[in-house]
Amino acid sequence: MKGIKSCKKCKALTNGSTCPNCQSAQLVDNWKGRVVILNTEQSEIAKRLNVNKKGEYALKI
Ligand SMILES: [Zn+2]
């Protein structure tokens, strides 16, 4: 998981310096549990994380 960070706001994972989802620059290193969400409408995890875009997210930050 080296170099990959999670957005503090929406939990999206990125290896850049801003969140690809909400453009926030508040990224954290110490996240846990990588999850890929492909279909936000049918995903229980997406509902739990409050995610409305497909992508990779951290379960916990
Ligand atoms: Zn974000």
PDB file of the backbone (N, CA, C, O) and the ligand in Angstrom, with CONECT records:
HET     ZN  A 101       1
ATOM      1  N   MET A   1       0.832  -1.209   0.000  1.00  0.00           N
ATOM      2  CA  MET A   1       0.000   0.000   0.000  1.00  0.00           C
ATOM      3  C   MET A   1       0.864   1.255   0.000  1.00  0.00           C
ATOM      4  O   MET A   1       0.353   2.361   0.179  1.00  0.00           O
ATOM      5  N   LYS A   2       2.155   1.093  -0.198  1.00  0.00           N
ATOM      6  CA  LYS A   2       3.059   2.227  -0.135  1.00  0.00           C
ATOM      7  C   LYS A   2       2.721   3.267  -1.203  1.00  0.00           C
ATOM      8  O   LYS A   2       2.548   2.935  -2.375  1.00  0.00           O
ATOM      9  N   GLY A   3       2.631   4.520  -0.782  1.00  0.00           N
ATOM     10  CA  GLY A   3       2.375   5.596  -1.728  1.00  0.00           C
ATOM     11  C   GLY A   3       0.911   5.845  -2.013  1.00  0.00           C
ATOM     12  O   GLY A   3       0.547   6.862  -2.604  1.00  0.00           O
ATOM     13  N   ILE A   4       0.066   4.910  -1.589  1.00  0.00           N
ATOM     14  CA  ILE A   4      -1.362   5.105  -1.836  1.00  0.00           C
ATOM     15  C   ILE A   4      -2.001   5.751  -0.609  1.00  0.00           C
ATOM     16  O   ILE A   4      -1.797   5.314   0.524  1.00  0.00           O
ATOM     17  N   LYS A   5      -2.771   6.792  -0.864  1.00  0.00           N
ATOM     18  CA  LYS A   5      -3.393   7.513   0.235  1.00  0.00           C
ATOM     19  C   LYS A   5      -4.906   7.503   0.088  1.00  0.00           C
ATOM     20  O   LYS A   5      -5.457   7.275  -0.989  1.00  0.00           O
ATOM     21  N   SER A   6      -5.546   7.759   1.211  1.00  0.00           N
ATOM     22  CA  SER A   6      -7.000   7.798   1.207  1.00  0.00           C
ATOM     23  C   SER A   6      -7.479   9.209   1.500  1.00  0.00           C
ATOM     24  O   SER A   6      -6.921   9.914   2.340  1.00  0.00           O
ATOM     25  N   CYS A   7      -8.517   9.600   0.796  1.00  0.00           N
ATOM     26  CA  CYS A   7      -9.106  10.929   1.012  1.00  0.00           C
ATOM     27  C   CYS A   7      -9.806  10.966   2.360  1.00  0.00           C
ATOM     28  O   CYS A   7     -10.562  10.057   2.705  1.00  0.00           O
ATOM     29  N   LYS A   8      -9.550  12.020   3.115  1.00  0.00           N
ATOM     30  CA  LYS A   8     -10.155  12.169   4.430  1.00  0.00           C
ATOM     31  C   LYS A   8     -11.663  12.410   4.334  1.00  0.00           C
ATOM     32  O   LYS A   8     -12.420  12.060   5.239  1.00  0.00           O
ATOM     33  N   LYS A   9     -12.070  12.998   3.252  1.00  0.00           N
ATOM     34  CA  LYS A   9     -13.487  13.343   3.088  1.00  0.00           C
ATOM     35  C   LYS A   9     -14.329  12.174   2.575  1.00  0.00           C
ATOM     36  O   LYS A   9     -15.359  11.842   3.161  1.00  0.00           O
ATOM     37  N   CYS A  10     -13.883  11.549   1.472  1.00  0.00           N
ATOM     38  CA  CYS A  10     -14.731  10.523   0.840  1.00  0.00           C
ATOM     39  C   CYS A  10     -14.101   9.143   0.827  1.00  0.00           C
ATOM     40  O   CYS A  10     -14.712   8.203   0.318  1.00  0.00           O
ATOM     41  N   LYS A  11     -12.894   8.988   1.372  1.00  0.00           N
ATOM     42  CA  LYS A  11     -12.205   7.699   1.497  1.00  0.00           C
ATOM     43  C   LYS A  11     -11.701   7.113   0.175  1.00  0.00           C
ATOM     44  O   LYS A  11     -11.234   5.974   0.158  1.00  0.00           O
ATOM     45  N   ALA A  12     -11.779   7.844  -0.912  1.00  0.00           N
ATOM     46  CA  ALA A  12     -11.253   7.341  -2.181  1.00  0.00           C
ATOM     47  C   ALA A  12      -9.738   7.181  -2.094  1.00  0.00           C
ATOM     48  O   ALA A  12      -9.057   7.968  -1.437  1.00  0.00           O
ATOM     49  N   LEU A  13      -9.217   6.146  -2.771  1.00  0.00           N
ATOM     50  CA  LEU A  13      -7.778   5.902  -2.753  1.00  0.00           C
ATOM     51  C   LEU A  13      -7.116   6.538  -3.972  1.00  0.00           C
ATOM     52  O   LEU A  13      -7.668   6.536  -5.072  1.00  0.00           O
ATOM     53  N   THR A  14      -5.926   7.080  -3.750  1.00  0.00           N
ATOM     54  CA  THR A  14      -5.184   7.704  -4.842  1.00  0.00           C
ATOM     55  C   THR A  14      -3.693   7.635  -4.581  1.00  0.00           C
ATOM     56  O   THR A  14      -3.267   7.575  -3.428  1.00  0.00           O
ATOM     57  N   ASN A  15      -2.891   7.644  -5.640  1.00  0.00           N
ATOM     58  CA  ASN A  15      -1.450   7.785  -5.434  1.00  0.00           C
ATOM     59  C   ASN A  15      -0.981   9.165  -5.880  1.00  0.00           C
ATOM     60  O   ASN A  15       0.219   9.419  -5.981  1.00  0.00           O
ATOM     61  N   GLY A  16      -1.926  10.044  -6.143  1.00  0.00           N
ATOM     62  CA  GLY A  16      -1.603  11.424  -6.480  1.00  0.00           C
ATOM     63  C   GLY A  16      -1.653  12.307  -5.247  1.00  0.00           C
ATOM     64  O   GLY A  16      -1.688  11.807  -4.123  1.00  0.00           O
ATOM     65  N   SER A  17      -1.657  13.608  -5.449  1.00  0.00           N
ATOM     66  CA  SER A  17      -1.649  14.527  -4.315  1.00  0.00           C
ATOM     67  C   SER A  17      -3.020  15.120  -4.027  1.00  0.00           C
ATOM     68  O   SER A  17      -3.194  15.834  -3.039  1.00  0.00           O
ATOM     69  N   THR A  18      -3.994  14.828  -4.885  1.00  0.00           N
ATOM     70  CA  THR A  18      -5.364  15.242  -4.599  1.00  0.00           C
ATOM     71  C   THR A  18      -6.323  14.078  -4.857  1.00  0.00           C
ATOM     72  O   THR A  18      -6.000  13.150  -5.599  1.00  0.00           O
ATOM     73  N   CYS A  19      -7.469  14.136  -4.258  1.00  0.00           N
ATOM     74  CA  CYS A  19      -8.471  13.096  -4.416  1.00  0.00           C
ATOM     75  C   CYS A  19      -9.069  13.138  -5.827  1.00  0.00           C
ATOM     76  O   CYS A  19      -9.467  14.206  -6.291  1.00  0.00           O
ATOM     77  N   PRO A  20      -9.136  11.982  -6.520  1.00  0.00           N
ATOM     78  CA  PRO A  20      -9.702  11.957  -7.864  1.00  0.00           C
ATOM     79  C   PRO A  20     -11.222  12.131  -7.852  1.00  0.00           C
ATOM     80  O   PRO A  20     -11.839  12.396  -8.884  1.00  0.00           O
ATOM     81  N   ASN A  21     -11.792  11.981  -6.704  1.00  0.00           N
ATOM     82  CA  ASN A  21     -13.238  11.984  -6.548  1.00  0.00           C
ATOM     83  C   ASN A  21     -13.774  13.377  -6.203  1.00  0.00           C
ATOM     84  O   ASN A  21     -14.670  13.894  -6.871  1.00  0.00           O
ATOM     85  N   CYS A  22     -13.210  13.975  -5.148  1.00  0.00           N
ATOM     86  CA  CYS A  22     -13.743  15.258  -4.680  1.00  0.00           C
ATOM     87  C   CYS A  22     -12.696  16.371  -4.719  1.00  0.00           C
ATOM     88  O   CYS A  22     -12.954  17.481  -4.254  1.00  0.00           O
ATOM     89  N   GLN A  23     -11.504  16.077  -5.279  1.00  0.00           N
ATOM     90  CA  GLN A  23     -10.437  17.059  -5.450  1.00  0.00           C
ATOM     91  C   GLN A  23      -9.884  17.616  -4.133  1.00  0.00           C
ATOM     92  O   GLN A  23      -9.186  18.630  -4.125  1.00  0.00           O
ATOM     93  N   SER A  24     -10.198  16.950  -3.033  1.00  0.00           N
ATOM     94  CA  SER A  24      -9.658  17.376  -1.755  1.00  0.00           C
ATOM     95  C   SER A  24      -8.165  17.054  -1.671  1.00  0.00           C
ATOM     96  O   SER A  24      -7.716  16.040  -2.205  1.00  0.00           O
ATOM     97  N   ALA A  25      -7.405  17.909  -1.006  1.00  0.00           N
ATOM     98  CA  ALA A  25      -5.979  17.644  -0.814  1.00  0.00           C
ATOM     99  C   ALA A  25      -5.721  17.057   0.564  1.00  0.00           C
ATOM    100  O   ALA A  25      -4.568  16.864   0.948  1.00  0.00           O
ATOM    101  N   GLN A  26      -6.773  16.772   1.307  1.00  0.00           N
ATOM    102  CA  GLN A  26      -6.623  16.179   2.631  1.00  0.00           C
ATOM    103  C   GLN A  26      -6.571  14.666   2.513  1.00  0.00           C
ATOM    104  O   GLN A  26      -7.598  13.988   2.530  1.00  0.00           O
ATOM    105  N   LEU A  27      -5.345  14.146   2.392  1.00  0.00           N
ATOM    106  CA  LEU A  27      -5.154  12.715   2.212  1.00  0.00           C
ATOM    107  C   LEU A  27      -4.423  12.132   3.401  1.00  0.00           C
ATOM    108  O   LEU A  27      -3.557  12.781   3.988  1.00  0.00           O
ATOM    109  N   VAL A  28      -4.772  10.903   3.758  1.00  0.00           N
ATOM    110  CA  VAL A  28      -4.134  10.262   4.904  1.00  0.00           C
ATOM    111  C   VAL A  28      -3.456   8.955   4.494  1.00  0.00           C
ATOM    112  O   VAL A  28      -3.888   8.271   3.566  1.00  0.00           O
ATOM    113  N   ASP A  29      -2.376   8.632   5.219  1.00  0.00           N
ATOM    114  CA  ASP A  29      -1.589   7.426   4.937  1.00  0.00           C
ATOM    115  C   ASP A  29      -2.103   6.193   5.677  1.00  0.00           C
ATOM    116  O   ASP A  29      -1.985   5.066   5.195  1.00  0.00           O
ATOM    117  N   ASN A  30      -2.671   6.428   6.847  1.00  0.00           N
ATOM    118  CA  ASN A  30      -2.980   5.297   7.734  1.00  0.00           C
ATOM    119  C   ASN A  30      -4.420   4.806   7.584  1.00  0.00           C
ATOM    120  O   ASN A  30      -5.202   4.821   8.535  1.00  0.00           O
ATOM    121  N   TRP A  31      -4.742   4.378   6.384  1.00  0.00           N
ATOM    122  CA  TRP A  31      -6.070   3.833   6.122  1.00  0.00           C
ATOM    123  C   TRP A  31      -6.008   2.307   6.165  1.00  0.00           C
ATOM    124  O   TRP A  31      -4.927   1.720   6.113  1.00  0.00           O
ATOM    125  N   LYS A  32      -7.169   1.676   6.261  1.00  0.00           N
ATOM    126  CA  LYS A  32      -7.224   0.207   6.332  1.00  0.00           C
ATOM    127  C   LYS A  32      -8.332  -0.333   5.445  1.00  0.00           C
ATOM    128  O   LYS A  32      -9.410   0.256   5.350  1.00  0.00           O
ATOM    129  N   GLY A  33      -8.061  -1.451   4.800  1.00  0.00           N
ATOM    130  CA  GLY A  33      -9.088  -2.179   4.075  1.00  0.00           C
ATOM    131  C   GLY A  33      -9.438  -1.578   2.737  1.00  0.00           C
ATOM    132  O   GLY A  33     -10.214  -0.626   2.661  1.00  0.00           O
ATOM    133  N   ARG A  34      -8.868  -2.131   1.676  1.00  0.00           N
ATOM    134  CA  ARG A  34      -9.109  -1.604   0.346  1.00  0.00           C
ATOM    135  C   ARG A  34     -10.357  -2.254  -0.258  1.00  0.00           C
ATOM    136  O   ARG A  34     -10.498  -3.476  -0.223  1.00  0.00           O
ATOM    137  N   VAL A  35     -11.236  -1.462  -0.795  1.00  0.00           N
ATOM    138  CA  VAL A  35     -12.443  -2.003  -1.393  1.00  0.00           C
ATOM    139  C   VAL A  35     -12.686  -1.352  -2.759  1.00  0.00           C
ATOM    140  O   VAL A  35     -12.542  -0.141  -2.922  1.00  0.00           O
ATOM    141  N   VAL A  36     -13.055  -2.184  -3.730  1.00  0.00           N
ATOM    142  CA  VAL A  36     -13.354  -1.668  -5.066  1.00  0.00           C
ATOM    143  C   VAL A  36     -14.864  -1.644  -5.247  1.00  0.00           C
ATOM    144  O   VAL A  36     -15.527  -2.672  -5.106  1.00  0.00           O
ATOM    145  N   ILE A  37     -15.396  -0.502  -5.551  1.00  0.00           N
ATOM    146  CA  ILE A  37     -16.837  -0.368  -5.752  1.00  0.00           C
ATOM    147  C   ILE A  37     -17.109  -0.114  -7.233  1.00  0.00           C
ATOM    148  O   ILE A  37     -16.670   0.884  -7.804  1.00  0.00           O
ATOM    149  N   LEU A  38     -17.844  -1.045  -7.837  1.00  0.00           N
ATOM    150  CA  LEU A  38     -18.129  -0.944  -9.268  1.00  0.00           C
ATOM    151  C   LEU A  38     -19.547  -0.460  -9.531  1.00  0.00           C
ATOM    152  O   LEU A  38     -19.806   0.298 -10.465  1.00  0.00           O
ATOM    153  N   ASN A  39     -20.449  -0.918  -8.685  1.00  0.00           N
ATOM    154  CA  ASN A  39     -21.839  -0.547  -8.882  1.00  0.00           C
ATOM    155  C   ASN A  39     -22.387   0.059  -7.592  1.00  0.00           C
ATOM    156  O   ASN A  39     -22.766  -0.661  -6.668  1.00  0.00           O
ATOM    157  N   THR A  40     -22.425   1.376  -7.541  1.00  0.00           N
ATOM    158  CA  THR A  40     -22.779   2.054  -6.291  1.00  0.00           C
ATOM    159  C   THR A  40     -24.232   1.813  -5.904  1.00  0.00           C
ATOM    160  O   THR A  40     -24.567   1.823  -4.719  1.00  0.00           O
ATOM    161  N   GLU A  41     -25.099   1.597  -6.896  1.00  0.00           N
ATOM    162  CA  GLU A  41     -26.516   1.447  -6.572  1.00  0.00           C
ATOM    163  C   GLU A  41     -26.836   0.105  -5.933  1.00  0.00           C
ATOM    164  O   GLU A  41     -27.789  -0.008  -5.162  1.00  0.00           O
ATOM    165  N   GLN A  42     -26.032  -0.922  -6.256  1.00  0.00           N
ATOM    166  CA  GLN A  42     -26.327  -2.238  -5.714  1.00  0.00           C
ATOM    167  C   GLN A  42     -25.342  -2.661  -4.641  1.00  0.00           C
ATOM    168  O   GLN A  42     -25.384  -3.804  -4.186  1.00  0.00           O
ATOM    169  N   SER A  43     -24.471  -1.782  -4.233  1.00  0.00           N
ATOM    170  CA  SER A  43     -23.442  -2.155  -3.270  1.00  0.00           C
ATOM    171  C   SER A  43     -23.799  -1.704  -1.860  1.00  0.00           C
ATOM    172  O   SER A  43     -24.032  -0.522  -1.606  1.00  0.00           O
ATOM    173  N   GLU A  44     -23.838  -2.687  -0.940  1.00  0.00           N
ATOM    174  CA  GLU A  44     -24.077  -2.365   0.463  1.00  0.00           C
ATOM    175  C   GLU A  44     -22.913  -1.567   1.042  1.00  0.00           C
ATOM    176  O   GLU A  44     -23.096  -0.681   1.877  1.00  0.00           O
ATOM    177  N   ILE A  45     -21.707  -1.906   0.577  1.00  0.00           N
ATOM    178  CA  ILE A  45     -20.518  -1.196   1.074  1.00  0.00           C
ATOM    179  C   ILE A  45     -20.567   0.260   0.636  1.00  0.00           C
ATOM    180  O   ILE A  45     -20.213   1.157   1.401  1.00  0.00           O
ATOM    181  N   ALA A  46     -21.006   0.493  -0.592  1.00  0.00           N
ATOM    182  CA  ALA A  46     -21.120   1.865  -1.084  1.00  0.00           C
ATOM    183  C   ALA A  46     -22.089   2.672  -0.232  1.00  0.00           C
ATOM    184  O   ALA A  46     -21.850   3.842   0.065  1.00  0.00           O
ATOM    185  N   LYS A  47     -23.174   2.035   0.152  1.00  0.00           N
ATOM    186  CA  LYS A  47     -24.151   2.719   1.013  1.00  0.00           C
ATOM    187  C   LYS A  47     -23.549   3.019   2.369  1.00  0.00           C
ATOM    188  O   LYS A  47     -23.729   4.100   2.930  1.00  0.00           O
ATOM    189  N   ARG A  48     -22.813   2.013   2.894  1.00  0.00           N
ATOM    190  CA  ARG A  48     -22.217   2.180   4.214  1.00  0.00           C
ATOM    191  C   ARG A  48     -21.172   3.284   4.216  1.00  0.00           C
ATOM    192  O   ARG A  48     -21.063   4.044   5.178  1.00  0.00           O
ATOM    193  N   LEU A  49     -20.404   3.370   3.135  1.00  0.00           N
ATOM    194  CA  LEU A  49     -19.348   4.379   3.059  1.00  0.00           C
ATOM    195  C   LEU A  49     -19.875   5.710   2.533  1.00  0.00           C
ATOM    196  O   LEU A  49     -19.159   6.711   2.515  1.00  0.00           O
ATOM    197  N   ASN A  50     -21.131   5.706   2.108  1.00  0.00           N
ATOM    198  CA  ASN A  50     -21.739   6.907   1.547  1.00  0.00           C
ATOM    199  C   ASN A  50     -21.034   7.342   0.254  1.00  0.00           C
ATOM    200  O   ASN A  50     -20.693   8.510   0.069  1.00  0.00           O
ATOM    201  N   VAL A  51     -20.832   6.363  -0.627  1.00  0.00           N
ATOM    202  CA  VAL A  51     -20.090   6.569  -1.860  1.00  0.00           C
ATOM    203  C   VAL A  51     -21.068   6.591  -3.032  1.00  0.00           C
ATOM    204  O   VAL A  51     -21.961   5.748  -3.110  1.00  0.00           O
ATOM    205  N   ASN A  52     -20.905   7.544  -3.934  1.00  0.00           N
ATOM    206  CA  ASN A  52     -21.793   7.551  -5.093  1.00  0.00           C
ATOM    207  C   ASN A  52     -21.056   7.569  -6.430  1.00  0.00           C
ATOM    208  O   ASN A  52     -21.638   7.849  -7.478  1.00  0.00           O
ATOM    209  N   LYS A  53     -19.767   7.263  -6.366  1.00  0.00           N
ATOM    210  CA  LYS A  53     -18.988   7.123  -7.595  1.00  0.00           C
ATOM    211  C   LYS A  53     -18.215   5.827  -7.526  1.00  0.00           C
ATOM    212  O   LYS A  53     -17.746   5.447  -6.454  1.00  0.00           O
ATOM    213  N   LYS A  54     -18.070   5.130  -8.660  1.00  0.00           N
ATOM    214  CA  LYS A  54     -17.292   3.902  -8.621  1.00  0.00           C
ATOM    215  C   LYS A  54     -15.806   4.211  -8.487  1.00  0.00           C
ATOM    216  O   LYS A  54     -15.333   5.270  -8.899  1.00  0.00           O
ATOM    217  N   GLY A  55     -15.085   3.262  -7.900  1.00  0.00           N
ATOM    218  CA  GLY A  55     -13.662   3.468  -7.701  1.00  0.00           C
ATOM    219  C   GLY A  55     -13.152   2.650  -6.534  1.00  0.00           C
ATOM    220  O   GLY A  55     -13.839   1.757  -6.037  1.00  0.00           O
ATOM    221  N   GLU A  56     -11.932   2.963  -6.097  1.00  0.00           N
ATOM    222  CA  GLU A  56     -11.317   2.255  -4.985  1.00  0.00           C
ATOM    223  C   GLU A  56     -11.389   3.118  -3.741  1.00  0.00           C
ATOM    224  O   GLU A  56     -11.096   4.313  -3.768  1.00  0.00           O
ATOM    225  N   TYR A  57     -11.788   2.478  -2.645  1.00  0.00           N
ATOM    226  CA  TYR A  57     -11.978   3.204  -1.400  1.00  0.00           C
ATOM    227  C   TYR A  57     -11.341   2.461  -0.237  1.00  0.00           C
ATOM    228  O   TYR A  57     -11.090   1.258  -0.311  1.00  0.00           O
ATOM    229  N   ALA A  58     -11.087   3.194   0.829  1.00  0.00           N
ATOM    230  CA  ALA A  58     -10.621   2.584   2.072  1.00  0.00           C
ATOM    231  C   ALA A  58     -11.827   2.318   2.954  1.00  0.00           C
ATOM    232  O   ALA A  58     -12.761   3.118   2.999  1.00  0.00           O
ATOM    233  N   LEU A  59     -11.802   1.181   3.662  1.00  0.00           N
ATOM    234  CA  LEU A  59     -12.907   0.886   4.576  1.00  0.00           C
ATOM    235  C   LEU A  59     -12.828   1.741   5.828  1.00  0.00           C
ATOM    236  O   LEU A  59     -13.841   2.193   6.363  1.00  0.00           O
ATOM    237  N   LYS A  60     -11.596   1.952   6.284  1.00  0.00           N
ATOM    238  CA  LYS A  60     -11.397   2.717   7.518  1.00  0.00           C
ATOM    239  C   LYS A  60     -10.257   3.691   7.346  1.00  0.00           C
ATOM    240  O   LYS A  60      -9.218   3.349   6.781  1.00  0.00           O
ATOM    241  N   ILE A  61     -10.446   4.909   7.832  1.00  0.00           N
ATOM    242  CA  ILE A  61      -9.313   5.841   7.864  1.00  0.00           C
ATOM    243  C   ILE A  61      -9.197   6.432   9.255  1.00  0.00           C
ATOM    244  O   ILE A  61      -8.308   7.245   9.508  1.00  0.00           O
TER     245      ILE A  61
HETATM  246 ZN    ZN A 101     -12.290  12.674  -1.764  1.00  0.00          ZN2+
END
